[in-house]
Amino acid sequence: MTELLERAIAQLKTLPVAEQDAIATRLLAEIEDEQRWKTQFESTTDAQWDRLADMVRQEITAGDITPLAEVFPSEQ
């Protein structure tokens, strides 16, 4: 176990049980989600990646995109 994870667990132990359980539930859900994404990426074929890239190119060509500046506006 890493030092950072040990520190996080030590801090979690100081919280009330309900808060510990809430954080543990979120952490377990995050781990499960990461495992699903990893499995999905590992099982994606080159042909599937190529199809996805073609779809993105078509959307760009059609102008069916949203500029990143609109999605993630500057905080300035």
N, C-alpha and C positions, 0 to 999 in steps of 0.2 A: 504494500500500500504506500502511496506517495505521502510525503510530508504534508503537502497541501490538503490532501483528502483526510489525513489524520487530524489536521487542525479544524477542518470543517466539521468532522464528526464530533470532535471535542466540544465545539461550540453548540452543535445540535443537542448534545446531552444536557446542556444547561437550560434548554427551552422546556416549556410545559409539554406534557405528553401529546396533547392534541396538535400542537404546532410541529412536534417531531413527526407525527404520523402524516400531517399534511405535506411536509417537505419530503418525507420518504416516498409518499405516493407520487408526487411530481417527479422526483428523481427516477423512480422505477419506470414511470411512463416515458420519460426522456430516454432512458436506456433501451426500452423496448422499441421506441420509435427509431432510434439510431440503428438498432439491429435490423429493423425492417428496411430502412433506406440502404444499408450496406448490402443486404441480400438482393434488393432490387437492382442496385448498381452492378453488383457482381454478375447477375444473371442477364443483364442487358447485352444483346449481341451488337456487333459492329453494324449490321444492317439496320437494327433499330435506332442506333445512334445516328446513322446516316439519314434515316427517315425523319428523325426529330430535327436534325440540322436543316433538311430541305423544307420542313414546315416553317421553321423560324425564318429562313431566307424568303419564303413566299409571303409571310406576314410583313416582313420588312419592305419587300418590293411593293406590296399592296398598301403600304402606309398604315397598316393595322397595328401600330405600336404606340406605346406611351414613353416619352422621353424620361430617362432616369431622374432628371432634375424635377420632374413632376411627382415621381414616385417617392423620391428621397429629397425633398426640398432642402436647400441650404439653410442653416440656422443663422446665417448672417443677416 
